[in-house]
Amino acid sequence: MKILVTGGAGFIGSHVVDRYVAAGHEVCVVDDLSTGQRARVNPGARFHELAIQSPELADVFAAERPEVVSHQAAQADVRRSVEDPAHDARINILGSINLLDCCRRFQVGRVIYASSGGAVYGDADVIPTPEEHPTRPASPYGISKLTVEHYLACWRDLYGIRGLALRYANVYGPRQSPLGEAGVVAIFAYRLLRGQEAVINGDGRQTRDYVYVGDVADANLRALERADVTGAVNVGTGVETDVVDLFRRLRTAADVGAEARHGPAKPGEQRRSAVDPTRATERLGWQPRVTLAEGLRLTVEHLRKDDGGPGR
């Protein structure tokens, strides 16, 4: 099958590309390298350096003629979306509309979209949160992700394009950037390996659902193989882990005895978040396989190798 993957040089997208190529599919990647890295792109995939909001995206579709689009590209920094919501909307909403218009024009039959469980549900009444729960995005990023889900539903009704939104929990694993403010697993692991101080926001009892990136890539492959599944499907473990516990687990994985410092709480931060993966099991035959302990170990090993952490 011919698949176009947006954001295929990024953290999650590069793992998705690897999984598609390993399964024998023909893959091309579109990425503007604003956060992705060319070296991450699987050598078995063709690469186009381009932003999804570019008018030239149509030329890529004309040349590649994909049957399926896996839309992983996004402005994914929640705090950046709050500071500059127009920038967030230009990429996440207008860029996605440009992409979907290309899908219409070039008769793409299937779109698999990387949405966000925590961001679209907001502060949920039910934990773990099922797909039927009301969506209450509390950031422009969450609004943009949910908006594109509505466009997918519209494109299904108007043009017959089968769209599936995979609502990711907090994805972590190798290739996640340890720099910046997003990706607490990579940030903590990187700092622990380098003997730097790790800072926990507030009391650290805020919870998240941490799902390993290899399991997320597997969900994308299963979504490809089950083309009849549309709508929204959660991709997570359904298990809450608070930040204090996460830090302790990472400290064990890194084999260091450092303590974290508690800083001020971040205004508006969700207190609890976990998604219910039951629908993914029922409709995609997917379930998370990598335990948190194993995933953290793999992440630490990767950072040691790639970023010069202590060679214990």
C-alpha angles and dihedrals in degrees: 000000000000111000131182113204119196115207089020092150092057134091101273097020094058090054090049090051091050091053093048093048092047089053090057101256126142107244136188124184131215115194133146091208091231088134102354127085126230090218090063094062111106110249088229091065129076115238132217118183102215142123116245090233092058119112086223089071087088089062090057091051090048091052099040103033095200121200093204134028121207105197109203100142118109149137092255104177108109094196092049088053090055093048095044111017093167091060090049092050094047091059105029100037108021092035090051091048089053089050094047091048088055088050089055095046095047097039100245108180102200137034122189109194129198105225129167127249099195095041098049097042096045114182101000129204092213124053121222087035121223124212092253092063115111113267115236108170111194098194137048087248091058091046091052093050092050092045092058090050087059090050089052090054090047093050089051091055096040102038108013094246108154107227127189123187113205106203103209123206117212103317118206138167144093117349094027109134114250091199126089126023103294126083106045094193093057092041095051094043093049093050094046092052092050097045092247126142118265118211123210115203113236118326092336094233093117109117135219137179107242115203123182117245093232090058089049090052089051090053089054091052092049089048088055092052094048101056093167093068113097138161121045129332126181118231109198144093100257088230124120120218121181123221096248091055091044091054092050091050091049091048089056093047091050092044094228131128101218123140124221125234119229114230131184119299116258113247113249096009114154113251098208134016135168131138128222109239096192094109091051089055094046099043105026101027087235131142132160111265105176113082119223091248092053093043092051090049091052091047093051091047091053093050091048091054099041103032106036101252120165112299098229 
